[in-house]
């Protein structure tokens, strides 16, 4: 009696375009992980992973309450430069936008893609 050979299960191979896409993923400039944040201005090429992206920016400050009165002052520092400063009432400092983990968000000029960039 002849014995039939059993075949190994065939695993699907990645197409050429999928292989190219995996190889050409942008990497974080700091640590080399897959980049999920990309800086949009064309003259600057900057891409970062979620851990290394610079966080906190003036553009992410939440709007102040309408009834909140903010004093503005002009001061001079030790070098003689004039500094514009806002003085907020105690406990009413502006808040930054945060993500689900409580971290400050990066500048609005960063584009986010959870699958990474190619």
GUVOBA-719830 format. One record per atom (N, C-alpha, C, CB): chain; atom name; x, y, z. Coordinates in steps of 0.001 Angstrom, whole numbers. Glycine has a CB too. Layout:
! residues N
+------+------+---------+---------+---------+
| unit | site |    east |   north |      up |
+------+------+---------+---------+---------+
|    A |   CA |       X |       Y |       Z |
...
+------+------+---------+---------+---------+
END
This chain:
! residues 118
+------+------+---------+---------+---------+
| unit | site |    east |   north |      up |
+------+------+---------+---------+---------+
|    A |    N |     818 |   -1162 |       0 |
|    A |   CA |       0 |       0 |       0 |
|    A |    C |     877 |    1247 |       0 |
|    A |   CB |    -939 |     -14 |    1188 |
|    A |    N |     536 |    2172 |    -880 |
|    A |   CA |    1323 |    3388 |    -998 |
|    A |    C |     917 |    4391 |      71 |
|    A |   CB |    1163 |    3999 |   -2392 |
|    A |    N |    1918 |    5001 |     602 |
|    A |   CA |    1653 |    6003 |    1625 |
|    A |    C |    1625 |    7391 |     980 |
|    A |   CB |    2721 |    5937 |    2752 |
|    A |    N |     605 |    8160 |    1254 |
|    A |   CA |     497 |    9506 |     693 |
|    A |    C |    1342 |   10470 |    1511 |
|    A |   CB |    -977 |    9975 |     655 |
|    A |    N |    2020 |   11334 |     784 |
|    A |   CA |    2807 |   12356 |    1474 |
|    A |    C |    1876 |   13484 |    1911 |
|    A |   CB |    3950 |   12900 |     557 |
|    A |    N |    2099 |   13931 |    3119 |
|    A |   CA |    1304 |   15062 |    3593 |
|    A |    C |    2054 |   16349 |    3272 |
|    A |   CB |    1013 |   14948 |    5127 |
|    A |    N |    1323 |   17299 |    2855 |
|    A |   CA |    1929 |   18580 |    2504 |
|    A |    C |    1914 |   19510 |    3714 |
|    A |   CB |    1188 |   19230 |    1310 |
|    A |    N |    2931 |   20335 |    3777 |
|    A |   CA |    2955 |   21359 |    4811 |
|    A |    C |    1939 |   22428 |    4438 |
|    A |   CB |    4385 |   21970 |    4978 |
|    A |    N |    1331 |   23036 |    5425 |
|    A |   CA |     383 |   24097 |    5095 |
|    A |    C |    1120 |   25256 |    4429 |
|    A |   CB |    -367 |   24582 |    6363 |
|    A |    N |     511 |   25797 |    3433 |
|    A |   CA |    1119 |   26894 |    2685 |
|    A |    C |     834 |   28194 |    3418 |
|    A |   CB |     583 |   26950 |    1220 |
|    A |    N |    1905 |   28907 |    3726 |
|    A |   CA |    1732 |   30208 |    4370 |
|    A |    C |    1737 |   31271 |    3285 |
|    A |   CB |    2854 |   30479 |    5434 |
|    A |    N |     834 |   32216 |    3351 |
|    A |   CA |     799 |   33243 |    2310 |
|    A |    C |    2048 |   34116 |    2378 |
|    A |   CB |    -467 |   34110 |    2448 |
|    A |    N |    2622 |   34361 |    1234 |
|    A |   CA |    3812 |   35200 |    1180 |
|    A |    C |    3387 |   36636 |     936 |
|    A |   CB |    4791 |   34718 |      78 |
|    A |    N |    4173 |   37534 |    1452 |
|    A |   CA |    3883 |   38950 |    1248 |
|    A |    C |    4158 |   39305 |    -205 |
|    A |   CB |    4727 |   39840 |    2204 |
|    A |    N |    3315 |   40147 |    -743 |
|    A |   CA |    3532 |   40589 |   -2116 |
|    A |    C |    4755 |   41500 |   -2150 |
|    A |   CB |    2273 |   41322 |   -2678 |
|    A |    N |    5245 |   41756 |   -3329 |
|    A |   CA |    6427 |   42608 |   -3478 |
|    A |    C |    6153 |   44001 |   -2934 |
|    A |   CB |    6856 |   42690 |   -4953 |
|    A |    N |    4964 |   44527 |   -3201 |
|    A |   CA |    4651 |   45871 |   -2703 |
|    A |    C |    4584 |   45892 |   -1173 |
|    A |   CB |    3317 |   46364 |   -3296 |
|    A |    N |    4076 |   44816 |    -553 |
|    A |   CA |    4050 |   44751 |     906 |
|    A |    C |    5461 |   44670 |    1474 |
|    A |   CB |    3225 |   43550 |    1372 |
|    A |    N |    6330 |   43914 |     819 |
|    A |   CA |    7717 |   43814 |    1278 |
|    A |    C |    8401 |   45169 |    1172 |
|    A |   CB |    8490 |   42755 |     461 |
|    A |    N |    8194 |   45877 |      67 |
|    A |   CA |    8791 |   47195 |    -115 |
|    A |    C |    8281 |   48164 |     938 |
|    A |   CB |    8495 |   47733 |   -1516 |
|    A |    N |    6975 |   48087 |    1205 |
|    A |   CA |    6378 |   48984 |    2183 |
|    A |    C |    6975 |   48761 |    3561 |
|    A |   CB |    4869 |   48794 |    2228 |
|    A |    N |    7203 |   47499 |    3933 |
|    A |   CA |    7803 |   47196 |    5241 |
|    A |    C |    9215 |   47743 |    5330 |
|    A |   CB |    7812 |   45684 |    5495 |
|    A |    N |    9969 |   47598 |    4251 |
|    A |   CA |   11355 |   48050 |    4266 |
|    A |    C |   11472 |   49564 |    4256 |
|    A |   CB |   12096 |   47479 |    3087 |
|    A |    N |   10513 |   50244 |    3621 |
|    A |   CA |   10653 |   51678 |    3440 |
|    A |    C |    9929 |   52495 |    4509 |
|    A |   CB |   10145 |   52062 |    2089 |
|    A |    N |    9515 |   51897 |    5601 |
|    A |   CA |    8877 |   52648 |    6682 |
|    A |    C |    9856 |   53665 |    7247 |
|    A |   CB |    8379 |   51699 |    7798 |
|    A |    N |    9341 |   54852 |    7532 |
|    A |   CA |   10188 |   55874 |    8135 |
|    A |    C |   10476 |   55497 |    9581 |
|    A |   CB |    9520 |   57270 |    8053 |
|    A |    N |   11652 |   55802 |   10023 |
|    A |   CA |   12086 |   55480 |   11383 |
|    A |    C |   12236 |   56751 |   12208 |
|    A |   CB |   13414 |   54698 |   11361 |
|    A |    N |   12081 |   56614 |   13503 |
|    A |   CA |   12250 |   57726 |   14429 |
|    A |    C |   13679 |   58246 |   14342 |
|    A |   CB |   11911 |   57297 |   15877 |
|    A |    N |   13827 |   59560 |   14350 |
|    A |   CA |   15152 |   60166 |   14248 |
|    A |    C |   15978 |   59956 |   15515 |
|    A |   CB |   15024 |   61650 |   13960 |
|    A |    N |   15304 |   59710 |   16648 |
|    A |   CA |   16021 |   59562 |   17912 |
|    A |    C |   16356 |   58116 |   18252 |
|    A |   CB |   15213 |   60155 |   19021 |
|    A |    N |   15359 |   57217 |   18142 |
|    A |   CA |   15592 |   55853 |   18644 |
|    A |    C |   15530 |   54769 |   17568 |
|    A |   CB |   14585 |   55538 |   19707 |
|    A |    N |   15024 |   55071 |   16365 |
|    A |   CA |   14978 |   54077 |   15302 |
|    A |    C |   13702 |   53249 |   15242 |
|    A |   CB |   16120 |   53171 |   15447 |
|    A |    N |   12750 |   53476 |   16151 |
|    A |   CA |   11458 |   52782 |   16104 |
|    A |    C |   10667 |   53283 |   14889 |
|    A |   CB |   10646 |   53009 |   17430 |
|    A |    N |    9551 |   52646 |   14592 |
|    A |   CA |    8694 |   53092 |   13493 |
|    A |    C |    8141 |   54480 |   13811 |
|    A |   CB |    7534 |   52081 |   13245 |
|    A |    N |    8229 |   55393 |   12860 |
|    A |   CA |    7768 |   56770 |   13060 |
|    A |    C |    6260 |   56852 |   12876 |
|    A |   CB |    8480 |   57734 |   12086 |
|    A |    N |    5572 |   57423 |   13866 |
|    A |   CA |    4132 |   57626 |   13764 |
|    A |    C |    3776 |   59115 |   13753 |
|    A |   CB |    3420 |   56924 |   14919 |
|    A |    N |    4723 |   59995 |   14013 |
|    A |   CA |    4554 |   61440 |   13933 |
|    A |    C |    5489 |   61964 |   12854 |
|    A |   CB |    4838 |   62128 |   15311 |
|    A |    N |    4960 |   62817 |   11953 |
|    A |   CA |    5753 |   63374 |   10858 |
|    A |    C |    5532 |   64878 |   10827 |
|    A |   CB |    5374 |   62722 |    9487 |
|    A |    N |    6622 |   65649 |   10804 |
|    A |   CA |    6540 |   67110 |   10788 |
|    A |    C |    6231 |   67565 |    9372 |
|    A |   CB |    7861 |   67759 |   11303 |
|    A |    N |    5146 |   68318 |    9194 |
|    A |   CA |    4647 |   68631 |    7862 |
|    A |    C |    5398 |   69688 |    7056 |
|    A |   CB |    3286 |   69055 |    7985 |
|    A |    N |    5943 |   70747 |    7632 |
|    A |   CA |    6612 |   71720 |    6764 |
|    A |    C |    7656 |   71045 |    5865 |
|    A |   CB |    7280 |   72815 |    7611 |
|    A |    N |    7607 |   71394 |    4575 |
|    A |   CA |    8410 |   70689 |    3564 |
|    A |    C |    9913 |   70863 |    3756 |
|    A |   CB |    8029 |   71168 |    2188 |
|    A |    N |   10328 |   71973 |    4327 |
|    A |   CA |   11766 |   72199 |    4447 |
|    A |    C |   12413 |   71419 |    5594 |
|    A |   CB |   12028 |   73667 |    4634 |
|    A |    N |   11608 |   70900 |    6501 |
|    A |   CA |   12154 |   70143 |    7637 |
|    A |    C |   11698 |   68688 |    7550 |
|    A |   CB |   11709 |   70773 |    8992 |
|    A |    N |   12634 |   67775 |    7512 |
|    A |   CA |   12303 |   66349 |    7505 |
|    A |    C |   12494 |   65824 |    8923 |
|    A |   CB |   13192 |   65549 |    6474 |
|    A |    N |   11397 |   65657 |    9634 |
|    A |   CA |   11470 |   65175 |   11008 |
|    A |    C |   10367 |   64154 |   11231 |
|    A |   CB |   11353 |   66346 |   12020 |
|    A |    N |   10742 |   62990 |   11707 |
|    A |   CA |    9767 |   61955 |   12035 |
|    A |    C |   10152 |   61329 |   13364 |
|    A |   CB |    9686 |   60876 |   10914 |
|    A |    N |    9136 |   61029 |   14174 |
|    A |   CA |    9374 |   60531 |   15524 |
|    A |    C |    8398 |   59416 |   15871 |
|    A |   CB |    9261 |   61668 |   16541 |
|    A |    N |    8800 |   58563 |   16814 |
|    A |   CA |    7877 |   57585 |   17388 |
|    A |    C |    7044 |   58307 |   18453 |
|    A |   CB |    8652 |   56345 |   18001 |
|    A |    N |    6084 |   57625 |   19045 |
|    A |   CA |    5192 |   58259 |   20009 |
|    A |    C |    5917 |   58649 |   21293 |
|    A |   CB |    4039 |   57333 |   20333 |
|    A |    N |    7014 |   57976 |   21617 |
|    A |   CA |    7752 |   58294 |   22846 |
|    A |    C |    8698 |   59476 |   22675 |
|    A |   CB |    8539 |   57083 |   23303 |
|    A |    N |    9249 |   59675 |   21477 |
|    A |   CA |   10295 |   60677 |   21267 |
|    A |    C |    9802 |   62006 |   20706 |
|    A |   CB |   11320 |   60126 |   20353 |
|    A |    N |    8555 |   62095 |   20259 |
|    A |   CA |    8067 |   63326 |   19635 |
|    A |    C |    8106 |   64477 |   20638 |
|    A |   CB |    6630 |   63133 |   19093 |
|    A |    N |    8584 |   65664 |   20219 |
|    A |   CA |    8576 |   66812 |   21140 |
|    A |    C |    7145 |   67207 |   21475 |
|    A |   CB |    9332 |   68016 |   20526 |
|    A |    N |    6847 |   67306 |   22737 |
|    A |   CA |    5474 |   67586 |   23170 |
|    A |    C |    5359 |   68958 |   23797 |
|    A |   CB |    5000 |   66532 |   24156 |
|    A |    N |    4158 |   69512 |   23714 |
|    A |   CA |    3876 |   70820 |   24290 |
|    A |    C |    4221 |   71928 |   23308 |
|    A |   CB |    4649 |   71009 |   25593 |
|    A |    N |    3253 |   72773 |   23010 |
|    A |   CA |    3451 |   73868 |   22064 |
|    A |    C |    2418 |   74941 |   22371 |
|    A |   CB |    3335 |   73375 |   20578 |
|    A |    N |    2719 |   76184 |   22028 |
|    A |   CA |    1781 |   77280 |   22262 |
|    A |    C |     474 |   77091 |   21508 |
|    A |   CB |    2411 |   78595 |   21864 |
|    A |    N |     536 |   76401 |   20355 |
|    A |   CA |    -679 |   76220 |   19558 |
|    A |    C |   -1651 |   75245 |   20215 |
|    A |   CB |    -320 |   75725 |   18162 |
|    A |    N |   -1232 |   74505 |   21203 |
|    A |   CA |   -2103 |   73529 |   21873 |
|    A |    C |   -2665 |   74032 |   23200 |
|    A |   CB |   -1342 |   72249 |   22111 |
|    A |    N |   -2518 |   75328 |   23481 |
|    A |   CA |   -3072 |   75880 |   24713 |
|    A |    C |   -4574 |   76054 |   24523 |
|    A |   CB |   -2387 |   77239 |   25089 |
|    A |    N |   -5339 |   75553 |   25458 |
|    A |   CA |   -6799 |   75668 |   25371 |
|    A |    C |   -7212 |   77120 |   25543 |
|    A |   CB |   -7490 |   74781 |   26437 |
|    A |    N |   -8280 |   77549 |   24865 |
|    A |   CA |   -8691 |   78964 |   24970 |
|    A |    C |   -9065 |   79331 |   26394 |
|    A |   CB |   -9873 |   79251 |   24039 |
|    A |    N |   -8790 |   80588 |   26708 |
|    A |   CA |   -9095 |   81080 |   28052 |
|    A |    C |  -10588 |   81333 |   28176 |
|    A |   CB |   -8299 |   82370 |   28366 |
|    A |    N |  -11063 |   81304 |   29394 |
|    A |   CA |  -12471 |   81625 |   29641 |
|    A |    C |  -12720 |   83086 |   29292 |
|    A |   CB |  -12861 |   81338 |   31121 |
|    A |    N |  -13929 |   83377 |   28789 |
|    A |   CA |  -14249 |   84757 |   28422 |
|    A |    C |  -14273 |   85674 |   29642 |
|    A |   CB |  -15595 |   84813 |   27706 |
|    A |    N |  -14735 |   85137 |   30758 |
|    A |   CA |  -14857 |   85972 |   31948 |
|    A |    C |  -13522 |   86108 |   32701 |
|    A |   CB |  -15920 |   85393 |   32876 |
|    A |    N |  -12519 |   85369 |   32283 |
|    A |   CA |  -11228 |   85400 |   32964 |
|    A |    C |  -10451 |   86637 |   32518 |
|    A |   CB |  -10416 |   84106 |   32675 |
|    A |    N |  -10083 |   87449 |   33454 |
|    A |   CA |   -9340 |   88656 |   33117 |
|    A |    C |   -7852 |   88357 |   33247 |
|    A |   CB |   -9755 |   89853 |   34030 |
|    A |    N |   -7131 |   88572 |   32161 |
|    A |   CA |   -5700 |   88309 |   32143 |
|    A |    C |   -4975 |   89636 |   32016 |
|    A |   CB |   -5311 |   87342 |   30983 |
|    A |    N |   -4049 |   89877 |   32907 |
|    A |   CA |   -3254 |   91089 |   32869 |
|    A |    C |   -2029 |   90853 |   31988 |
|    A |   CB |   -2836 |   91525 |   34299 |
|    A |    N |   -1687 |   91826 |   31200 |
|    A |   CA |    -476 |   91745 |   30383 |
|    A |    C |     516 |   92771 |   30897 |
|    A |   CB |    -789 |   91979 |   28870 |
|    A |    N |    1772 |   92357 |   31010 |
|    A |   CA |    2800 |   93271 |   31488 |
|    A |    C |    4004 |   93223 |   30563 |
|    A |   CB |    3213 |   92927 |   32929 |
|    A |    N |    4692 |   94319 |   30492 |
|    A |   CA |    5961 |   94388 |   29773 |
|    A |    C |    7049 |   94516 |   30822 |
|    A |   CB |    5998 |   95589 |   28747 |
|    A |    N |    8021 |   93622 |   30760 |
|    A |   CA |    9120 |   93637 |   31725 |
|    A |    C |   10438 |   93699 |   30978 |
|    A |   CB |    9073 |   92392 |   32650 |
|    A |    N |   11467 |   94088 |   31679 |
|    A |   CA |   12801 |   94123 |   31095 |
|    A |    C |   13668 |   93130 |   31842 |
|    A |   CB |   13412 |   95555 |   31149 |
|    A |    N |   14368 |   92260 |   31092 |
|    A |   CA |   15242 |   91289 |   31753 |
|    A |    C |   16636 |   91885 |   31970 |
|    A |   CB |   15337 |   89989 |   30919 |
|    A |    N |   17560 |   91100 |   32486 |
|    A |   CA |   18903 |   91577 |   32831 |
|    A |    C |   19680 |   92070 |   31614 |
|    A |   CB |   19682 |   90473 |   33515 |
|    A |    N |   19387 |   91527 |   30429 |
|    A |   CA |   20094 |   91948 |   29223 |
|    A |    C |   19458 |   93186 |   28588 |
|    A |   CB |   20124 |   90809 |   28215 |
|    A |    N |   18392 |   93721 |   29179 |
|    A |   CA |   17736 |   94908 |   28658 |
|    A |    C |   16688 |   94616 |   27597 |
|    A |   CB |   18751 |   95828 |   28099 |
|    A |    N |   16344 |   93319 |   27399 |
|    A |   CA |   15326 |   92954 |   26417 |
|    A |    C |   13945 |   93101 |   27040 |
|    A |   CB |   15542 |   91508 |   25903 |
|    A |    N |   12994 |   93558 |   26235 |
|    A |   CA |   11625 |   93724 |   26718 |
|    A |    C |   10891 |   92401 |   26535 |
|    A |   CB |   10890 |   94887 |   25965 |
|    A |    N |   10218 |   91948 |   27585 |
|    A |   CA |    9501 |   90672 |   27586 |
|    A |    C |    8019 |   90939 |   27831 |
|    A |   CB |   10078 |   89702 |   28668 |
|    A |    N |    7163 |   90394 |   26963 |
|    A |   CA |    5720 |   90463 |   27161 |
|    A |    C |    5319 |   89265 |   27999 |
|    A |   CB |    4945 |   90492 |   25797 |
|    A |    N |    4579 |   89489 |   29061 |
|    A |   CA |    4199 |   88398 |   29944 |
|    A |    C |    2737 |   88541 |   30340 |
|    A |   CB |    5099 |   88366 |   31193 |
|    A |    N |    2025 |   87406 |   30361 |
|    A |   CA |     647 |   87388 |   30840 |
|    A |    C |     647 |   86977 |   32303 |
|    A |   CB |    -236 |   86425 |   29989 |
|    A |    N |    -121 |   87658 |   33096 |
|    A |   CA |    -241 |   87341 |   34512 |
|    A |    C |   -1643 |   86797 |   34739 |
|    A |   CB |      43 |   88596 |   35414 |
|    A |    N |   -1734 |   85545 |   35143 |
|    A |   CA |   -3024 |   84887 |   35363 |
|    A |    C |   -3377 |   84928 |   36835 |
|    A |   CB |   -2995 |   83430 |   34858 |
|    A |    N |   -4668 |   84968 |   37149 |
|    A |   CA |   -5075 |   84879 |   38553 |
|    A |    C |   -4622 |   83533 |   39132 |
|    A |   CB |   -6621 |   85047 |   38695 |
|    A |    N |   -4389 |   83436 |   40424 |
|    A |   CA |   -3928 |   82184 |   41022 |
|    A |    C |   -4874 |   81021 |   40721 |
|    A |   CB |   -3779 |   82350 |   42528 |
|    A |    N |   -4321 |   79900 |   40303 |
|    A |   CA |   -5091 |   78706 |   40005 |
|    A |    C |   -5795 |   78726 |   38657 |
|    A |   CB |   -6090 |   78499 |   41064 |
|    A |    N |   -5583 |   79741 |   37843 |
|    A |   CA |   -6263 |   79854 |   36550 |
|    A |    C |   -5272 |   79894 |   35388 |
|    A |   CB |   -7140 |   81104 |   36526 |
|    A |    N |   -4136 |   79222 |   35528 |
|    A |   CA |   -3150 |   79180 |   34458 |
|    A |    C |   -3732 |   78433 |   33256 |
|    A |   CB |   -1840 |   78505 |   34944 |
|    A |    N |   -3267 |   78734 |   32038 |
|    A |   CA |   -3819 |   78049 |   30864 |
|    A |    C |   -3469 |   76563 |   30866 |
|    A |   CB |   -3304 |   78703 |   29577 |
|    A |    N |   -4349 |   75769 |   30267 |
|    A |   CA |   -4129 |   74323 |   30197 |
|    A |    C |   -3721 |   73927 |   28789 |
|    A |   CB |   -5394 |   73553 |   30626 |
|    A |    N |   -2915 |   72876 |   28690 |
|    A |   CA |   -2509 |   72324 |   27400 |
|    A |    C |   -3418 |   71152 |   27057 |
|    A |   CB |   -1017 |   71880 |   27422 |
|    A |    N |   -3647 |   70923 |   25758 |
|    A |   CA |   -4382 |   69741 |   25328 |
|    A |    C |   -3538 |   68506 |   25630 |
|    A |   CB |   -4738 |   69820 |   23810 |
|    A |    N |   -4191 |   67433 |   26046 |
|    A |   CA |   -3474 |   66202 |   26369 |
|    A |    C |   -4113 |   65012 |   25653 |
|    A |   CB |   -3460 |   65968 |   27894 |
|    A |    N |   -3336 |   63927 |   25525 |
|    A |   CA |   -3865 |   62706 |   24912 |
|    A |    C |   -4499 |   61829 |   25992 |
|    A |   CB |   -2742 |   61928 |   24160 |
|    A |    N |   -4886 |   60615 |   25625 |
|    A |   CA |   -5561 |   59711 |   26558 |
|    A |    C |   -4673 |   59318 |   27734 |
|    A |   CB |   -6019 |   58465 |   25829 |
|    A |    N |   -3356 |   59392 |   27557 |
|    A |   CA |   -2431 |   59034 |   28632 |
|    A |    C |   -2034 |   60225 |   29490 |
|    A |   CB |   -1194 |   58400 |   28054 |
|    A |    N |   -2611 |   61388 |   29209 |
|    A |   CA |   -2312 |   62580 |   29991 |
|    A |    C |   -1063 |   63321 |   29538 |
|    A |   CB |   -2164 |   62207 |   31419 |
|    A |    N |    -471 |   62933 |   28415 |
|    A |   CA |     720 |   63607 |   27901 |
|    A |    C |     311 |   64790 |   27032 |
|    A |   CB |    1605 |   62625 |   27098 |
|    A |    N |    1116 |   65847 |   27046 |
|    A |   CA |     834 |   66978 |   26183 |
|    A |    C |     948 |   66550 |   24725 |
|    A |   CB |    1788 |   68149 |   26485 |
|    A |    N |     134 |   67154 |   23872 |
|    A |   CA |     184 |   66839 |   22448 |
|    A |    C |    1298 |   67630 |   21776 |
|    A |   CB |   -1169 |   67138 |   21775 |
|    A |    N |    1875 |   67091 |   20688 |
|    A |   CA |    2869 |   67863 |   19945 |
|    A |    C |    2203 |   69002 |   19169 |
|    A |   CB |    3651 |   66947 |   18983 |
|    A |    N |    3005 |   69803 |   18519 |
|    A |   CA |    2539 |   70927 |   17710 |
|    A |    C |    1541 |   70435 |   16658 |
|    A |   CB |    3734 |   71647 |   17031 |
|    A |    N |     628 |   71310 |   16240 |
|    A |   CA |    -376 |   70931 |   15238 |
|    A |    C |     257 |   70673 |   13874 |
|    A |   CB |   -1439 |   72022 |   15116 |
|    A |    N |    1504 |   71049 |   13679 |
|    A |   CA |    2181 |   70815 |   12401 |
|    A |    C |    2697 |   69385 |   12269 |
|    A |   CB |    3333 |   71789 |   12241 |
|    A |    N |    2545 |   68559 |   13302 |
|    A |   CA |    2903 |   67148 |   13227 |
|    A |    C |    1680 |   66343 |   12788 |
|    A |   CB |    3443 |   66636 |   14596 |
|    A |    N |    1860 |   65486 |   11808 |
|    A |   CA |     814 |   64602 |   11322 |
|    A |    C |     979 |   63256 |   12005 |
|    A |   CB |     863 |   64458 |    9770 |
|    A |    N |    -134 |   62667 |   12479 |
|    A |   CA |     -89 |   61395 |   13188 |
|    A |    C |    -681 |   60288 |   12327 |
|    A |   CB |    -840 |   61493 |   14524 |
|    A |    N |       6 |   59152 |   12244 |
|    A |   CA |    -505 |   57970 |   11563 |
|    A |    C |    -124 |   56764 |   12413 |
|    A |   CB |      62 |   57849 |   10095 |
|    A |    N |   -1095 |   56093 |   13047 |
|    A |   CA |    -757 |   54982 |   13953 |
|    A |    C |     -93 |   53814 |   13255 |
|    A |   CB |   -1992 |   54493 |   14645 |
|    A |    N |    -242 |   53705 |   11926 |
|    A |   CA |     381 |   52603 |   11183 |
|    A |    C |    1779 |   52958 |   10698 |
|    A |   CB |    -486 |   52215 |    9997 |
|    A |    N |    2218 |   54174 |   10909 |
|    A |   CA |    3540 |   54591 |   10465 |
|    A |    C |    3489 |   55201 |    9078 |
|    A |   CB |    4499 |   53416 |   10480 |
|    A |    N |    4604 |   55765 |    8659 |
|    A |   CA |    4709 |   56445 |    7363 |
|    A |    C |    5652 |   55679 |    6443 |
|    A |   CB |    5203 |   57901 |    7543 |
|    A |    N |    5356 |   55715 |    5157 |
|    A |   CA |    6228 |   55063 |    4176 |
|    A |    C |    6937 |   56090 |    3334 |
|    A |   CB |    5432 |   54114 |    3282 |
+------+------+---------+---------+---------+
END
